[in-house]
């Protein structure tokens, strides 16, 4: 009789251990999922910020190049007009 009780107790202990392990695994999975979600959000924010800065830099470069080209062309046309004006005198 005691052998049967010992076996029953061992089976009960094994069942409780298995249940507790399953619950622990589930809890760890939840934590890992949350950490991954936070990492994903942080990564997306970093990428978005990098794109924003790249866009701002690109916009600045385009503006500077446009201003330089406009200035250069204006000077060239002005000098050409002045040269033509002197030829006409």
C-alpha positions, 0 to 999 in steps of 0.5 A: 500500500505504501508503494502505491501511495509513493507512486501516486505522490511522485506522479502528483509532484511530477504533474505539479512540476510540469504545470509550474514549468509550463507557467514559467515558460509562458511567463518568460515567453511573455517577457521576451515578446514584450522586450522584442516589441520594445526593441522593434519600436526603438529600432523603428524610431532610430531608423525614422530619425536617421531618415529625417536627418538624411532628408533634412541634410539632403534638403539643405544641400539642394538649397545650397546648390540651387543658390550657388547655381542661381548666383553663378548663372546670374553673374554670368548673364550680368557679365555677358550683358555688360560685355555686350553693352560695352561692344554696343558703345 
